[in-house]
Amino acid sequence: MLVVVVEEFPGALQKCIFDEVQAQVRVVRAAPNEPRFGAQDGQQISPPGWKSSPLHGLPVRQRRSLRKIAPPTPASPQPIRIRSWIPRESSNLSEAEKQRLEAAVEEAVKRVSSLLSVNRVSGPLLLSRDINKYCKFLWRNSSTANYNRCGRANNNYRTETCLDVTIPDDHLAGCDIYPEADSHHRTELRPEGAGLPDTDFLLYLHVQATDKCRAEPNVLAYAVHCQTDAHGRPVAGVVVICRGRLTAATYSHQTTVQTVIHELFHALGFSKHLFHTWRDCSSTSTVGADCSPRGKVTHSDGSGQMRIYTPSVISVLQRHLVSDDPELGGPLENLDAPPGTVSSHWESRILQGSIMAVVLGDSTTVRIDPVTLAALQDTGWYTVNLSRAQSLVWGDGEGAMFGSLSTCQNKSSSFFCTGSGFGCHYLHLHKGECQTDQYLEGCGVYKPLKNGSECWKEENGRRTDEEDMSGEIFGFDSRCFFSSLTRQNLFLLFSGSVEGRCYRHRCTGPNRYQIQVSGSEWADCPAGGTIQIKGYQGLVSCPDRRLCLYPDVTPPSDDISTSPASITSDPLETLTSVQCGTWSPLRPPAVAAALSITAAVCLLAAVVVSYRKCCSCRVRIHSAPDDHSHL
C-alpha cells in the first residue's frame, strides 16, 4: 500500500489588525470652504483657522485675489492619482528592498488607479493640521468675527503625524492664530507648504520591523487613513510593510502587490471607521460633492449576519448568487469584530477569495472581485470601473443560503467539502486538502497543498510511481480533476481512492472542454459527468461551471514558458456573456462515491489478475493549511 505522509507547517491563522490599528489613529478632516459650515456625519467641526483651498502653492497675494473668483464647475471624475512617499523613518532600505518595494507598489497603484476615478484635487494637495494639537482654545462666541477660530497657540505643538510617520511641513497647510475675538489681525503659526502636485491620495510607505510585525509573524502589512477632505474622502494614509517580508527567501511579488491593494482599499474607504460617512450620489451626476450622507449602512440580517446594505453591493451580490433575496447585503466577517460591531472584511465563508477577505491565500486564488468594487462605488467618493472586476468564482449561482453554517456541511454545494481527504481547490489550478480554519467556522474547503500542488507548474511533474499509474500531466494548461484513474495491468500499490490529479485540458466552448491523460488522446469531458480513459481503470470527474467559463482564471504568466491550450484574455477582463448562465452545479459527493466503487472493483480485478510489481514507496506531501497572508 502506498503511504502518504502529510507534514503540517507551523503558523496559526492570525486576525487582520487593520481595525485594531485604525482605531488608534486620530483622523483629521479638512475644513469646509465656508467659515461656519459644520462637519457632517458625526465628524468634528473644522474651524476656519485651517488654510484649506485649491489655490495652495501659489504666492500669498495671488491666492488672496483668486479666492474672490467663483469656483469652476467640477470636471468629470478622472483616474485617481496616488502619490507614494517613503518617509525618512524608512530611508535605510537596501537597494534590493527598494527594488522589491517600488515594483510592488507601482503595480498596485497602477491597478487601483485603473479601477477608481475621483473628482481630482485642483492644484497641489495640502494636508490639514490638527487644530486640536496646535490650538490651546477656540473663540466660541458665535456673534464674534473669529467664531470657531484659534485664539491661542499650543506652545508644545511641533508637527503632524500619520500613525508613526512624521508628515513633512512641505505637505501641510499653514495655520493662523487670531489673538482677538473681533479683530481680523492674525499671526501665522506655521507657513503653508508647497504641497504635492498631481495628487489625489498621498500614500506614506513605512517599511519597518515594528512591534506589531514582530507580534504577528504572518502579518505582511497593515494600513490606516489619517486625513480626509471636506466631503469625507480619505486623502492620506500609511501602509506599514513589515520589513522582514521584503527580504524573506519566500518573498512573492504578486502576494506583496495584492497585500498593498488590500491595504489601499482599506485606506481609501473600505473601513468600518468610514462606513457611516459614505455618501449617496444617486441624485447628482458627480461624485464626492453635492451628495447626501447615507447614514448607517450596516445592519444585521435575519440570521444575525452583519451586512452592508447599499444599492450597488446588493445588486452585484444578487446577480452573483442568482437570487433576488432583499437581505443579500455584503456579508461582513463576524469573528474579528466584537458582538454588535462590524468588521472591515468580507465574511470568508461567503466571499472566499475576495481581495477584502480577512485572509488572503495563494496569489493565484485572490480576486479583485465585483462585490468589493461595488462597495467602493457606494462610498460616493469614486466612480468605479466595474467592468474591470475579476471573476468571483466562489459561490457563483449558488443561491441566497450559500455559505451559511446550516448548509456548508450538508453537501448541498460543491464548493465545500467534509472530512479530511485530498481533492481540488475550487479554481482547479491546485490540488488541495479538505480543511477548515477559524474564519470558516467548521466549514471545510479544499486548500492548496504546500508543495507541488500547482497543476500548471511543469516542474511539479516528478515521475513518481503514483503519477505513472494515474497518468498525471503537469503544465500550463493542466488543471486539477477528481480522479480514481490507474493504469490497467499494473499491480496497484494504493487503494485507488478519489483524489485531485492533474491532467491537461483545452476549451472547446463555454463550460465545454477536453482532457488529456498521459499516453491518451484528447477526450471530451462532459461538465457535470464522468469519463473513462482508454488504458486506465477508474473514472475522471468533469467539473461543472468551473472550467472554460472564466477567462481571467489562469496561472500567472511569469511562472511558465509555454502557451495555454485554453481560452485566455486580459487578466482583468471577464466573460460576462456566459458568467450568469443557469447550468446546474456539480455535486461531487455522488460522483466521488461512484468513482470509489469503480476504483474498488478495479483494485480487486488487478490483484486477482496479476502480481507484477511489489515494492514499498512513499510520497511526501507537504500541506500548509494555515500558510496564508494575514493582513
Disulfide bonds with the S-S distance in Angstrom:
Cys135-Cys150 2.16
Cys162-Cys226 1.93
Cys213-Cys242 2.02
Cys281-Cys291 2.04
Cys408-Cys443 1.89
Cys417-Cys434 2.08
Cys424-Cys480 2.07
Cys455-Cys502 2.05
Cys507-Cys548 2.00
Cys525-Cys542 1.86
